[in-house]
Amino acid sequence: MATDTATFSDKRRPIDRFLGNYAEDHRNPVNQVVHWICVPPIVWTVVAFLWLVPVPGTWFQPGAWAGFAMVAALAFYLRLSRPLALAMLLVFVALGALTWWLHGVLGSRGLLWTAVAVFVLAWIGQFLGHQVEGRRPSFLTDLVYLLIGPLWLMSKLFRRLGWHY
């Protein structure tokens, strides 16, 4: 099972340790495909759910909590890898724009039920993928791996494109 306990002989960067530990729980090709299909929608549902949390007063607009959460995630990502954080910034901007548009089209109630349906289906897919893998999801070991999952996919994309992170 993945652990993030670094030994004195482990000279890898924190990003390499996180991604390496995450990869240990995601070796099966079927589970990897499931993650490509399910992780992005799960990230979107988090944005959508936070979008719907009421904001206090008139200083903030709907979506402010989603924005704050994305900034916090980006701060974590920046500590690990600037190139991956920049790529995730682009993903977050796209997800925020999609959520803003859907909120305008569907309204709060429609956005909520759409996000609930996507969330449930995507997590069913994730757990089926891990059933095939024969390993528990990494976040059951350490919740930080909920943030590492999207970064792991982005790092795989970077490698396919020949980019360094």
LUMVEX-317330 format. One record per residue: x, y, z of N, C-alpha, C in turn; chain; residue number from 1. Coordinates in steps of 0.001 Angstrom, whole numbers, plus 524288, in hexadecimal, padded with zeros to 5 digits. Layout:
N
[[X; Y; Z]; [X; Y; Z]; [X; Y; Z]; 'A'; NUM]
...
This chain:
165
[[8034D; 7FB67; 80000]; [80000; 80000; 80000]; [80379; 804D5; 80000]; 'A'; 1]
[[801A6; 808FD; 7FDAC]; [804B9; 80DBB; 7FD32]; [80566; 81061; 80276]; 'A'; 2]
[[80A29; 81220; 80361]; [80B2E; 81555; 807FA]; [80E99; 819D3; 80641]; 'A'; 3]
[[80E75; 81E0A; 8090E]; [811B2; 82284; 807C1]; [8160B; 82338; 80BBF]; 'A'; 4]
[[81783; 81F1D; 80E59]; [81B9F; 81F61; 81237]; [820DE; 81F46; 80F68]; 'A'; 5]
[[823A2; 82396; 80F9B]; [828B5; 823EB; 80CFE]; [82CF4; 821F4; 810AF]; 'A'; 6]
[[8305D; 81EC7; 80E9E]; [834D1; 81CFF; 811AF]; [83961; 82094; 810AA]; 'A'; 7]
[[83D76; 82019; 813E7]; [8420B; 82366; 81330]; [844AC; 82265; 80DF2]; 'A'; 8]
[[84416; 81DAE; 80BD0]; [8468B; 81C71; 806D4]; [84330; 81E16; 80231]; 'A'; 9]
[[83E6F; 81FEA; 80319]; [83AF2; 82171; 7FEE1]; [83C07; 8271F; 7FD72]; 'A'; 10]
[[83ED2; 827DA; 7F925]; [8405E; 82D1E; 7F777]; [83CA8; 82F60; 7F363]; 'A'; 11]
[[83858; 82CAA; 7F251]; [834B3; 82E97; 7EE64]; [8320C; 83396; 7F03A]; 'A'; 12]
[[8306F; 836AC; 7EC71]; [82D5E; 83B58; 7EDA3]; [8280E; 839B0; 7EFC5]; 'A'; 13]
[[8258F; 83CFF; 7F2E6]; [8205C; 83BA2; 7F4ED]; [81C7F; 83A33; 7F096]; 'A'; 14]
[[81C91; 83D01; 7EC33]; [818F6; 83BC5; 7E7F4]; [819E1; 83641; 7E5F6]; 'A'; 15]
[[81EDA; 834AE; 7E594]; [82016; 82F6F; 7E3AE]; [81E5F; 82B3C; 7E791]; 'A'; 16]
[[81EE2; 82C60; 7EC9A]; [81D05; 828AA; 7F092]; [8171C; 8280F; 7F054]; 'A'; 17]
[[8145B; 82C78; 7F02C]; [80EA2; 82C35; 7EFE1]; [80CD5; 82938; 7EB09]; 'A'; 18]
[[80EFB; 82AB6; 7E686]; [80D4B; 82832; 7E1A8]; [80EE3; 82275; 7E17D]; 'A'; 19]
[[8137D; 8213D; 7E389]; [8153D; 81BD1; 7E3BA]; [811D2; 81883; 7E73E]; 'A'; 20]
[[81081; 81A91; 7EBC5]; [80D10; 817B9; 7EF5B]; [807AB; 816FC; 7ECF1]; 'A'; 21]
[[805BD; 81B0E; 7EA63]; [8009C; 81AB0; 7E7E6]; [800BC; 816A0; 7E388]; 'A'; 22]
[[804EC; 816A6; 7E083]; [8056D; 812F0; 7DC2A]; [8057F; 80D4A; 7DE0B]; 'A'; 23]
[[8078E; 80C63; 7E2B9]; [807AE; 8070F; 7E4E4]; [80231; 804C1; 7E56A]; 'A'; 24]
[[7FE65; 80811; 7E678]; [7F902; 80647; 7E71F]; [7F5EC; 80670; 7E20B]; 'A'; 25]
[[7F88C; 807E0; 7DDC8]; [7F5D2; 80891; 7D8C7]; [7F90D; 80648; 7D44E]; 'A'; 26]
[[7FA4C; 80150; 7D4A4]; [7FD79; 7FEB5; 7D0A7]; [7FA38; 7FC16; 7CC68]; 'A'; 27]
[[7F58A; 7FA74; 7CDB9]; [7F24A; 7F7A3; 7CA01]; [7F07C; 7FB54; 7C5A8]; 'A'; 28]
[[7F13F; 7F9D8; 7C0B6]; [7EFB1; 7FD4C; 7BC5E]; [7E9DD; 7FE9F; 7BC58]; 'A'; 29]
[[7E68E; 7FAF4; 7BDEC]; [7E0F0; 7FC0F; 7BE1F]; [7DFD7; 80044; 7C233]; 'A'; 30]
[[7E233; 7FFC9; 7C6C0]; [7E178; 803AF; 7CAD7]; [7E392; 808FF; 7C91E]; 'A'; 31]
[[7E7CC; 80905; 7C63C]; [7E9E8; 80DF9; 7C451]; [7E61D; 8109B; 7C08C]; 'A'; 32]
[[7E3C0; 80D93; 7BD0E]; [7DFDF; 80FC8; 7B974]; [7DB27; 811D2; 7BC81]; 'A'; 33]
[[7D977; 80ED0; 7C061]; [7D513; 81088; 7C3A8]; [7D663; 815C5; 7C62D]; 'A'; 34]
[[7DB3A; 81670; 7C7F4]; [7DCB9; 81B64; 7CA5B]; [7DC99; 81FDE; 7C66D]; 'A'; 35]
[[7DE4A; 81EE4; 7C1A7]; [7DDFC; 822FB; 7BD9D]; [7D854; 82495; 7BCA4]; 'A'; 36]
[[7D4C9; 820D5; 7BD06]; [7CF47; 821F6; 7BC0F]; [7CCAE; 8246F; 7C0D0]; 'A'; 37]
[[7CE07; 822B4; 7C583]; [7CB1A; 82435; 7CA36]; [7CD69; 828AE; 7CD66]; 'A'; 38]
[[7D28F; 82941; 7CD8F]; [7D4D6; 82D53; 7D0EB]; [7D354; 832D4; 7CF1E]; 'A'; 39]
[[7D3C2; 8342B; 7CA10]; [7D22E; 83987; 7C89A]; [7CC8C; 83ADD; 7CA09]; 'A'; 40]
[[7C8C2; 83764; 7C91D]; [7C370; 838BA; 7CADB]; [7C2F4; 83944; 7D0CA]; 'A'; 41]
[[7C5DF; 83626; 7D3B5]; [7C5B2; 836B4; 7D96E]; [7C7BD; 83C0A; 7DB06]; 'A'; 42]
[[7CC02; 83DB9; 7D8A0]; [7CE1B; 842F0; 7D9D6]; [7C9FE; 84710; 7D882]; 'A'; 43]
[[7C767; 84677; 7D400]; [7C356; 84A35; 7D29B]; [7BF01; 84A3F; 7D6A5]; 'A'; 44]
[[7BD66; 845B0; 7D897]; [7B919; 845A0; 7DC61]; [7BA8C; 8487C; 7E15F]; 'A'; 45]
[[7BF78; 84822; 7E2F2]; [7C129; 84B0C; 7E79A]; [7C097; 850E0; 7E698]; 'A'; 46]
[[7C246; 85293; 7E1FF]; [7C1AA; 8581C; 7E08D]; [7BBDA; 85988; 7E09D]; 'A'; 47]
[[7B89D; 85649; 7DE4C]; [7B2FD; 85773; 7DE03]; [7B07F; 857AB; 7E370]; 'A'; 48]
[[7B1CA; 853E1; 7E6D0]; [7AF95; 853F1; 7EC19]; [7B136; 858DC; 7EF09]; 'A'; 49]
[[7B62C; 85A40; 7EEAD]; [7B801; 85EF8; 7F15C]; [7B5A8; 863E2; 7EEF1]; 'A'; 50]
[[7B48D; 863B9; 7E9E3]; [7B211; 8681B; 7E72C]; [7ACC8; 8695C; 7E9A0]; 'A'; 51]
[[7AA41; 86552; 7EB6F]; [7A4F0; 865E2; 7ED71]; [7A4A4; 86766; 7F32E]; 'A'; 52]
[[7A905; 86776; 7F5E9]; [7A8FE; 8690F; 7FB5F]; [7A7EA; 86EF2; 7FB8E]; 'A'; 53]
[[7A3EF; 8708A; 7FE6F]; [7A2A4; 87620; 7FEAB]; [7A738; 87963; 800AD]; 'A'; 54]
[[7A7BE; 87E09; 7FE72]; [7ABE7; 88192; 8000D]; [7A9A8; 885DC; 8037D]; 'A'; 55]
[[7ACB9; 88792; 8075A]; [7AAB6; 88B96; 80AEE]; [7AAAE; 89106; 80874]; 'A'; 56]
[[7A6C4; 893F8; 809D2]; [7A68C; 89978; 8084B]; [7A68A; 89A4D; 80270]; 'A'; 57]
[[7A827; 89EF2; 800E8]; [7A824; 8A05F; 7FB5B]; [7ADA5; 8A0CF; 7F924]; 'A'; 58]
[[7B18C; 89F84; 7FC24]; [7B6EB; 89FFA; 7FA44]; [7B878; 89B9A; 7F68F]; 'A'; 59]
[[7B5E5; 8973C; 7F6EF]; [7B759; 892B9; 7F3D9]; [7B2EA; 89111; 7F041]; 'A'; 60]
[[7B450; 88E92; 7EC0C]; [7B09C; 88C80; 7E843]; [7B030; 8869B; 7E8FC]; 'A'; 61]
[[7AC07; 8842D; 7E6DB]; [7ABDE; 87E74; 7E6E1]; [7B0DF; 87C53; 7E466]; 'A'; 62]
[[7B2D5; 87842; 7E6A5]; [7B7B1; 875F8; 7E4BA]; [7BC79; 877A9; 7E7CA]; 'A'; 63]
[[7BBBA; 87B50; 7EB73]; [7C038; 87D42; 7EE6F]; [7C2E0; 878DF; 7F170]; 'A'; 64]
[[7BFD1; 87566; 7F3E4]; [7C22E; 8711D; 7F6EA]; [7C523; 86D66; 7F353]; 'A'; 65]
[[7C314; 86C94; 7EEA9]; [7C5DD; 8694F; 7EADA]; [7CB09; 86BE7; 7E971]; 'A'; 66]
[[7CAED; 87101; 7E8AB]; [7CFB3; 873DD; 7E76F]; [7D3B0; 87385; 7EBCE]; 'A'; 67]
[[7D1EC; 87427; 7F0A4]; [7D581; 873C2; 7F51E]; [7D7F0; 86E4F; 7F570]; 'A'; 68]
[[7D4C7; 86A4A; 7F482]; [7D6C8; 864ED; 7F4B7]; [7DABE; 863F7; 7F057]; 'A'; 69]
[[7D9AA; 86603; 7EBBA]; [7DD56; 8655B; 7E767]; [7E27B; 86827; 7E888]; 'A'; 70]
[[7E23E; 86CBE; 7EAD7]; [7E701; 86F8E; 7EC49]; [7EA18; 86C72; 7F05A]; 'A'; 71]
[[7E766; 86A34; 7F431]; [7EA10; 8670A; 7F825]; [7ECAA; 86245; 7F5A6]; 'A'; 72]
[[7E9E1; 85FA2; 7F21E]; [7EC2B; 85B1C; 7EF69]; [7F0DE; 85CD6; 7EC2C]; 'A'; 73]
[[7F071; 8613F; 7E992]; [7F4D1; 86332; 7E667]; [7F987; 86481; 7E9CD]; 'A'; 74]
[[7F8A5; 86696; 7EE76]; [7FD01; 867B2; 7F205]; [7FFD2; 862A4; 7F36D]; 'A'; 75]
[[7FCDF; 85E76; 7F46D]; [7FF38; 8595D; 7F580]; [80238; 85768; 7F0C0]; 'A'; 76]
[[7FFD3; 857D5; 7EC28]; [80259; 8560D; 7E75B]; [80751; 8592A; 7E62E]; 'A'; 77]
[[8073E; 85E43; 7E744]; [80BDF; 86184; 7E64D]; [81089; 85FBF; 7E98C]; 'A'; 78]
[[80F8A; 85DE8; 7EE3E]; [813C7; 85BEC; 7F190]; [81630; 856FF; 7EF46]; 'A'; 79]
[[81329; 85426; 7EC25]; [81504; 84F36; 7E9F9]; [81781; 84FD7; 7E48F]; 'A'; 80]
[[814F6; 852EA; 7E125]; [816D7; 85379; 7DBC9]; [8143E; 8582D; 7D932]; 'A'; 81]
[[8175D; 85BFF; 7D7B1]; [81523; 860A0; 7D524]; [812AA; 85F52; 7CFE2]; 'A'; 82]
[[8153F; 85C2D; 7CC83]; [812B5; 85AF7; 7C783]; [80D7E; 85816; 7C82B]; 'A'; 83]
[[80D46; 85451; 7CBB2]; [80859; 8518E; 7CC8D]; [80443; 8552E; 7CEF2]; 'A'; 84]
[[805E7; 858A9; 7D264]; [8023C; 85C60; 7D4BA]; [7FFFF; 86001; 7D08F]; 'A'; 85]
[[80340; 861C6; 7CCF7]; [80157; 86529; 7C8BC]; [7FD61; 86238; 7C55B]; 'A'; 86]
[[7FE84; 85D50; 7C433]; [7FAD3; 85A2E; 7C128]; [7F5B5; 8597C; 7C425]; 'A'; 87]
[[7F617; 8588C; 7C93C]; [7F15B; 857F2; 7CC61]; [7EE59; 85D17; 7CCC2]; 'A'; 88]
[[7F118; 8617B; 7CCAD]; [7EE73; 8668D; 7CC87]; [7EAF8; 866D9; 7C7B5]; 'A'; 89]
[[7ED00; 8652C; 7C344]; [7E9E5; 86538; 7BE73]; [7E525; 8619B; 7BEEE]; 'A'; 90]
[[7E5EF; 85D14; 7C158]; [7E194; 85973; 7C23E]; [7DD85; 85BFE; 7C5C0]; 'A'; 91]
[[7DF47; 85E73; 7CA02]; [7DB9C; 860ED; 7CDA2]; [7D8A0; 86568; 7CB08]; 'A'; 92]
[[7DB47; 86877; 7C7C3]; [7D891; 86CAC; 7C4FD]; [7D45C; 86A59; 7C172]; 'A'; 93]
[[7D5B6; 86622; 7BEAD]; [7D1DE; 8639E; 7BB3C]; [7CD4B; 86167; 7BE5F]; 'A'; 94]
[[7CE6B; 85ED3; 7C2C7]; [7CA3F; 85CA7; 7C602]; [7C6DF; 860F5; 7C85C]; 'A'; 95]
[[7C950; 86543; 7C9F9]; [7C658; 869B4; 7CBFF]; [7C2D3; 86C07; 7C7D4]; 'A'; 96]
[[7C4DF; 86C8F; 7C313]; [7C1BB; 86EB0; 7BEC5]; [7BD32; 86B0E; 7BD78]; 'A'; 97]
[[7BE3A; 865F6; 7BD57]; [7BA1A; 8622B; 7BC52]; [7B5E1; 86278; 7C085]; 'A'; 98]
[[7B785; 862D5; 7C563]; [7B3C4; 8630C; 7C9B0]; [7B09C; 86814; 7C984]; 'A'; 99]
[[7B32F; 86C6E; 7C863]; [7B077; 8717A; 7C7E3]; [7AC47; 87118; 7C3AC]; 'A'; 100]
[[7ADB6; 86EC4; 7BF2B]; [7AA0C; 86E3A; 7BADD]; [7A57B; 86AA9; 7BC57]; 'A'; 101]
[[7A6C5; 8661C; 7BE93]; [7A2A9; 86275; 7C021]; [79F0D; 864CE; 7C43D]; 'A'; 102]
[[7A13F; 867C8; 7C7D4]; [79E03; 86A55; 7CBD4]; [79A3A; 86E20; 7C940]; 'A'; 103]
[[79C11; 870E9; 7C552]; [798A4; 87480; 7C281]; [7945D; 871BA; 7BF79]; 'A'; 104]
[[795A0; 86D41; 7BD3C]; [791E2; 86A4C; 7BA11]; [78E25; 86717; 7BD76]; 'A'; 105]
[[79049; 86460; 7C153]; [78D2D; 860B4; 7C473]; [78B03; 8630F; 7C975]; 'A'; 106]
[[78D4F; 86746; 7CB47]; [78BDE; 86967; 7D05C]; [78E69; 8663A; 7D4AD]; 'A'; 107]
[[78DC4; 867FB; 7D975]; [79043; 8655F; 7DDE9]; [78E56; 85FC6; 7DE98]; 'A'; 108]
[[7894D; 85F10; 7DE48]; [78718; 859D6; 7DF1C]; [788E5; 85606; 7DAD7]; 'A'; 109]
[[788BC; 857B7; 7D5FC]; [78A6A; 85468; 7D1AA]; [79033; 8531A; 7D1FD]; 'A'; 110]
[[79360; 856F8; 7D376]; [798F9; 8560B; 7D413]; [799EB; 85223; 7D879]; 'A'; 111]
[[7971A; 852BD; 7DCC5]; [797BD; 84F2B; 7E12A]; [79696; 8498E; 7DF8B]; 'A'; 112]
[[79227; 84896; 7DD18]; [790A8; 8433F; 7DBB5]; [79431; 840F9; 7D776]; 'A'; 113]
[[79600; 84447; 7D3EF]; [799BA; 84276; 7CFF7]; [79ED1; 840DC; 7D298]; 'A'; 114]
[[7A0B7; 84413; 7D62E]; [7A591; 842DD; 7D8EF]; [7A4FD; 83DF6; 7DC4B]; 'A'; 115]
[[7A086; 83D4E; 7DED8]; [79FA5; 8389F; 7E206]; [79FDB; 833C6; 7DE90]; 'A'; 116]
[[79D30; 833E8; 7DA22]; [79D1B; 82F65; 7D69E]; [7A295; 82E24; 7D49A]; 'A'; 117]
[[7A56D; 8321C; 7D2EB]; [7AABB; 8314B; 7D0ED]; [7AE41; 82F40; 7D541]; 'A'; 118]
[[7ADD0; 83175; 7D9E4]; [7B101; 82FD9; 7DE59]; [7B02C; 82A14; 7DF97]; 'A'; 119]
[[7AB46; 8287D; 7E003]; [7AA06; 82308; 7E15E]; [7AC08; 81F5C; 7DD1D]; 'A'; 120]
[[7AAF9; 82087; 7D836]; [7ACAE; 81D20; 7D3ED]; [7B2A1; 81CCC; 7D397]; 'A'; 121]
[[7B53A; 8213E; 7D42D]; [7BAF4; 82144; 7D3CB]; [7BD71; 81E3A; 7D84D]; 'A'; 122]
[[7BB52; 81EBD; 7DD04]; [7BD85; 81BC3; 7E16B]; [7BC59; 815F5; 7E101]; 'A'; 123]
[[7B7E6; 81493; 7DEDC]; [7B6E3; 80F08; 7DDD5]; [7BB11; 80CFE; 7DA16]; 'A'; 124]
[[7BC1B; 80FF5; 7D5F6]; [7C038; 80E7B; 7D247]; [7C57E; 80DEF; 7D4F0]; 'A'; 125]
[[7C6CA; 811A4; 7D84F]; [7CBCD; 81170; 7DB12]; [7CC4B; 80C7D; 7DE5F]; 'A'; 126]
[[7C83B; 80B4C; 7E151]; [7C87F; 806B5; 7E4AC]; [7C880; 801A7; 7E17F]; 'A'; 127]
[[7C5CF; 80197; 7DD0D]; [7C625; 7FD04; 7D99B]; [7CBA7; 7FC76; 7D76A]; 'A'; 128]
[[7CE10; 800D5; 7D5FC]; [7D377; 800AF; 7D422]; [7D724; 7FE7B; 7D83A]; 'A'; 129]
[[7D65C; 8000B; 7DD11]; [7D9AB; 7FE00; 7E144]; [7D85C; 7F855; 7E28A]; 'A'; 130]
[[7D398; 7F6B3; 7E180]; [7D23C; 7F126; 7E211]; [7D571; 7EDF5; 7DE27]; 'A'; 131]
[[7D5BC; 7EFDD; 7D954]; [7D8E7; 7ED41; 7D551]; [7DEA3; 7ED5A; 7D6EC]; 'A'; 132]
[[7E05B; 7F1C8; 7D905]; [7E5CE; 7F271; 7DAAB]; [7E733; 7EEBF; 7DF23]; 'A'; 133]
[[7E369; 7EDE5; 7E299]; [7E477; 7EAB3; 7E730]; [7E71D; 7EDBE; 7EB83]; 'A'; 134]
[[7E6B9; 7F2E1; 7EB4A]; [7E902; 7F645; 7EF48]; [7E506; 7FA6A; 7F0E3]; 'A'; 135]
[[7E57D; 7FC17; 7F5C3]; [7E21E; 80052; 7F7A1]; [7E3D4; 80574; 7F51A]; 'A'; 136]
[[7E036; 8092B; 7F48B]; [7E1BF; 80E61; 7F2AE]; [7E5BE; 810E0; 7F662]; 'A'; 137]
[[7E960; 813BC; 7F431]; [7ED99; 81623; 7F73D]; [7EB99; 819C5; 7FB7F]; 'A'; 138]
[[7E74B; 81C85; 7FA70]; [7E56D; 8204C; 7FE50]; [7E391; 81DB1; 80351]; 'A'; 139]
[[7E29A; 81892; 80331]; [7E129; 815E2; 80801]; [7E5D8; 81547; 80BA2]; 'A'; 140]
[[7EA86; 815F9; 80984]; [7EF53; 815F5; 80C9C]; [7F08C; 81B71; 80E99]; 'A'; 141]
[[7EFD7; 81F4D; 80B25]; [7F110; 824BC; 80C6C]; [7EDA7; 82833; 808F6]; 'A'; 142]
[[7EA93; 82B93; 80B61]; [7E6E9; 82ED9; 8086D]; [7E98F; 83284; 8048A]; 'A'; 143]
[[7EE8D; 833A4; 80543]; [7F145; 8371A; 8019E]; [7F133; 834CF; 7FC15]; 'A'; 144]
[[7F08F; 82FA6; 7FBB4]; [7F07A; 82D39; 7F689]; [7EB9D; 82E9F; 7F36A]; 'A'; 145]
[[7E7AE; 830EB; 7F5E4]; [7E350; 83312; 7F2E8]; [7E52E; 83796; 7EF7F]; 'A'; 146]
[[7E91B; 83A70; 7F14C]; [7EB6E; 83E9C; 7EE26]; [7EF7A; 83C83; 7EA52]; 'A'; 147]
[[7F1DD; 8381B; 7EB91]; [7F5FD; 835F1; 7E83D]; [7F3B2; 83352; 7E362]; 'A'; 148]
[[7EF0C; 8310B; 7E3BF]; [7ECB1; 82E63; 7DF44]; [7EC99; 831B2; 7DA52]; 'A'; 149]
[[7EA68; 83670; 7DA7E]; [7EA71; 839B2; 7D5C9]; [7F003; 83B1A; 7D407]; 'A'; 150]
[[7F37C; 83BEB; 7D7BC]; [7F8E9; 83D3C; 7D66B]; [7FBA3; 83897; 7D3E0]; 'A'; 151]
[[7FA5D; 833DD; 7D589]; [7FC93; 82F1E; 7D33E]; [7FB08; 82EB6; 7CD7A]; 'A'; 152]
[[7F609; 82FC7; 7CC5A]; [7F456; 82FBD; 7C6EA]; [7F72C; 833EC; 7C3C4]; 'A'; 153]
[[7F7BC; 8388F; 7C608]; [7FA70; 83CC5; 7C347]; [80023; 83B54; 7C258]; 'A'; 154]
[[802A5; 838D3; 7C627]; [8081E; 83740; 7C578]; [8089E; 83331; 7C122]; 'A'; 155]
[[804C6; 82FB3; 7C0A2]; [804D1; 82BD9; 7BC6B]; [8043B; 82E92; 7B721]; 'A'; 156]
[[800F1; 83292; 7B6EB]; [80056; 8359C; 7B21D]; [80574; 83866; 7B0C1]; 'A'; 157]
[[807EF; 83AB3; 7B4AD]; [80CF4; 83D4D; 7B3CF]; [810EE; 83975; 7B18C]; 'A'; 158]
[[81144; 834D2; 7B3D9]; [81505; 830EC; 7B1E9]; [813D2; 82F68; 7AC4B]; 'A'; 159]
[[80EDD; 82EB2; 7AB07]; [80D61; 82D57; 7A59E]; [80EF3; 83195; 7A1C7]; 'A'; 160]
[[80EAA; 8366F; 7A389]; [8101A; 83ADA; 7A029]; [815F8; 83BF5; 7A043]; 'A'; 161]
[[818DD; 8392A; 7A389]; [81E7C; 83A01; 7A3F2]; [81FEC; 83ECB; 7A719]; 'A'; 162]
[[81C5F; 840A6; 7AA50]; [81D4F; 84541; 7AD96]; [81F5C; 8438B; 7B2DE]; 'A'; 163]
[[82253; 846FB; 7B555]; [8247B; 845EA; 7BA82]; [82173; 848E7; 7BE9F]; 'A'; 164]
[[82115; 8468D; 7C324]; [81E59; 84926; 7C770]; [821CB; 84931; 7CC29]; 'A'; 165]
